[in-house]
Amino acid sequence: MGMEKNISLGDYLYSPELLKRLDFGKSPAKFNPKITAANPGENWMIVRPLRRSDFDKGFLQLLAQLTTVGNVSKSEFNERFTQMQQSGGYYVTVIEDTRYSRIIGAATLTVEQKFIHNCSLRGRLEDVVVNDTYRGKQLGKLIVVTVSLLAQEVGCYKMSLDCKDKLVKFYETLGYTLEAGNSNAMNMRFEEPS
Ligand SMILES: CC(C)(COP(=O)(O)OP(=O)(O)OC[C@H]1O[C@@H](n2cnc3c(N)ncnc32)[C@H](O)[C@@H]1OP(=O)(O)O)[C@@H](O)C(=O)NCCC(=O)NCCS
């Protein structure tokens, strides 16, 4: 972490160089045909950090397939983008179909800084979504494995996620496990974000 925010990122949320270093051989996920973040299998597809310009490439419309997004204006989007970029620890990662300049997949790694475990870092997998017309083509696997390897690359000692029951099997094939006695996701709900 840290280092990346000092170099010029332009409109990237984090350094795209990080994605080139990932070793897909480390993941238990099985890809057939073989694809990676650096080589996603089609020349019109690219896996990269979120960019400011993705506001105009349907990024929020894609997130709306996951949950409520609300009416986020361009300036609100830009403000949040700047906050995430300056804070560090936000690795929003997307897949673009460059033929149409559309964002077709996304997943986020957030990095939590801790005092415990010798000032460790813990990764959390958030906001995984693939555009419905592109599902079933390994892109869900690709984006999740990408941010999971990224968590290891930036020094996290573990990566955690919450998911719907029906997705447990999907995440198990990617290396995630339900830990006995320690798999209860609980929430306290406050008012709906306005
Ligand atoms: C979950 C999601 C990201 C998967 O994307 P995808 O591109 O279709 O996934 P893949 O093609 O990589 O599929 C990987 C495997 O998971 C399985 N899978 C995918 N979605 C599934 C679902 N909703 N229920 C059960 N299994 C599912 C596929 O059958 C596939 O298995 P296979 O490799 O044995 O054929 C996508 O369905 C999605 O965006 N759903 C809506 C948002 C959502 O639920 N996000 C996850 C929140 S935890």
The ligand as an ORCA input file, in Angstrom:
! r2SCAN-3c Opt
* xyz 0 1
  C     -21.881    -14.024     -9.293
  C     -21.427    -13.521    -10.650
  C     -20.416    -12.393    -10.446
  C     -20.783    -14.652    -11.427
  O     -20.339    -14.165    -12.670
  P     -20.137    -15.121    -13.955
  O     -19.324    -14.362    -14.935
  O     -21.423    -15.657    -14.402
  O     -19.291    -16.288    -13.303
  P     -18.418    -17.390    -14.046
  O     -18.799    -17.511    -15.479
  O     -16.997    -17.117    -13.741
  O     -18.946    -18.663    -13.255
  C     -18.160    -19.393    -12.380
  C     -18.950    -20.530    -11.777
  O     -19.872    -20.067    -10.784
  C     -21.174    -20.547    -11.059
  N     -22.134    -19.481    -10.735
  C     -22.110    -18.237    -11.232
  N     -23.145    -17.528    -10.743
  C     -23.830    -18.346     -9.933
  C     -25.013    -18.187     -9.160
  N     -25.701    -17.041     -9.115
  N     -25.430    -19.246     -8.447
  C     -24.737    -20.420     -8.473
  N     -23.648    -20.631     -9.194
  C     -23.192    -19.598     -9.914
  C     -21.195    -20.857    -12.519
  O     -22.106    -21.893    -12.788
  C     -19.769    -21.293    -12.795
  O     -19.570    -22.646    -12.519
  P     -18.737    -23.569    -13.541
  O     -17.371    -22.901    -13.668
  O     -18.696    -24.881    -12.853
  O     -19.511    -23.544    -14.795
  C     -22.614    -13.014    -11.499
  O     -23.579    -14.028    -11.572
  C     -23.280    -11.761    -10.966
  O     -22.816    -10.659    -11.257
  N     -24.380    -11.905    -10.207
  C     -25.126    -10.782     -9.656
  C     -24.392    -10.044     -8.581
  C     -23.943    -10.935     -7.440
  O     -24.695    -11.782     -6.951
  N     -22.686    -10.759     -6.997
  C     -22.069    -11.540     -5.954
  C     -22.349    -10.954     -4.612
  S     -21.609    -11.972     -3.339
*
